[in-house]
């Protein structure tokens, strides 16, 4: 139920998607991002995502993350509506551990 509620959908192998060239998108504020983030991730705060979509390549999958998974769920909805292949990675620290593990 929580996976659906937060836009996470069915379980996917995010490590495999990252290995295929996915972009990690962190939609937290710039201040939150400065406090720690997934190495190599792109920071576009959720409230600026619509205006900055051009920063994301359309031919690559996008794994969105935030603090808990709620904002990244919203980001996935926005991205999918614009034709992106997008996945909710949930909280950035958990995603970071999953990608390294």
C-alpha positions in Angstrom: 0.0 0.0 0.0 2.8 2.5 0.9 4.6 1.8 -2.4 1.5 2.8 -4.3 0.7 5.7 -2.0 4.2 7.2 -2.6 4.3 6.5 -6.3 6.8 3.7 -6.0 4.7 1.2 -7.8 6.0 -2.4 -8.1 9.4 -3.3 -6.7 12.2 -2.7 -9.2 15.9 -3.2 -9.1 17.1 0.4 -8.9 20.8 -0.7 -8.8 20.2 -2.4 -12.3 18.4 0.7 -13.6 21.3 2.9 -12.4 23.8 0.5 -14.1 21.8 1.1 -17.3 22.7 4.8 -17.1 19.8 6.2 -15.0 20.1 9.8 -13.7 19.6 10.2 -9.9 17.4 13.2 -9.3 17.3 14.6 -5.8 14.2 16.9 -5.4 15.0 18.2 -1.9 15.9 21.8 -1.3 19.4 23.0 -2.1 20.1 23.3 1.7 19.0 19.7 2.3 21.0 18.5 -0.7 24.1 20.3 0.7 23.8 18.3 3.9 24.3 15.0 2.0 23.2 13.3 -1.2 23.8 10.4 -3.5 27.2 10.9 -5.2 26.6 12.2 -8.8 23.0 13.0 -8.3 21.4 16.1 -9.8 19.6 18.5 -7.5 16.4 20.1 -8.8 14.0 21.0 -5.9 10.5 19.8 -6.5 9.0 23.3 -6.7 11.4 24.0 -9.7 11.1 20.7 -11.5 8.6 21.8 -14.2 10.8 24.8 -15.1 14.0 22.8 -15.2 13.1 19.6 -17.0 15.5 20.4 -19.8 18.3 19.6 -17.4 17.3 15.9 -17.5 18.0 13.8 -20.6 14.8 12.3 -21.9 16.5 9.2 -23.3 17.7 8.0 -19.8 15.7 6.6 -16.9 15.4 8.9 -13.9 15.4 7.7 -10.3 14.0 10.4 -8.0 14.8 10.7 -4.3 14.1 13.1 -1.5 14.1 12.7 2.3 11.2 10.2 2.8 9.9 9.3 -0.7 6.9 11.7 -0.7 8.3 14.5 -2.8 10.1 12.0 -5.1 6.7 10.3 -5.6 5.3 13.7 -6.8 8.4 14.2 -9.0 7.9 10.8 -10.6 4.3 11.7 -11.5 5.5 15.0 -13.1 8.3 13.2 -15.0 6.0 10.4 -16.3 3.4 13.0 -17.5 6.2 14.6 -19.5 7.3 11.2 -21.1 10.2 10.3 -18.9 10.9 6.8 -17.6 10.9 7.5 -13.9 11.2 5.6 -10.7 10.8 6.6 -7.0 14.0 5.8 -5.2 12.5 7.0 -1.8 14.7 8.5 0.7 18.2 9.5 -0.5 20.1 7.7 2.2 18.3 4.4 1.7 18.8 4.8 -2.1 22.5 5.5 -1.5 22.9 2.3 0.5 20.9 0.3 -2.0 23.0 1.5 -5.0 26.2 0.7 -3.1 25.1 -2.7 -1.8 
